[in-house]
Amino acid sequence: MSYPNQWSEASINPKKGFRIHLIVFLLSIPVMWIVWYFTDRSYPWPLWSTVAWVIGVIFHYLGVFVFKKSKSN
């Protein structure tokens, strides 16, 4: 039995991928800051992760909504 190529047949929804990325970001970053707040507050270590992740979310947004690839069939 032969199966067709899964990747060419799959429907990929980049908007859904961005929404999942944004939700994970919005849930994870506050948790990191809460951990920082209740542990050692001498150095704001979550700042590095927050800045890096914000840059990633911005580029993901730009890739999905601003610089859309045209679908060629």
KARA-V904663 format. One record per pair of residues at least 6 apart in sequence whose ideal C-beta (glycine too) atoms are under 6 Angstrom apart, sorted by the first residue. I is the first residue (numbers start at 1). J is the second residue. Records with the same first field share a line. If there is no record, write none. Layout:
BEGIN
I=J  J
END
This chain:
BEGIN
14=64
18=60  64
21=60
25=53  57
29=50
32=46
33=46
36=46
END
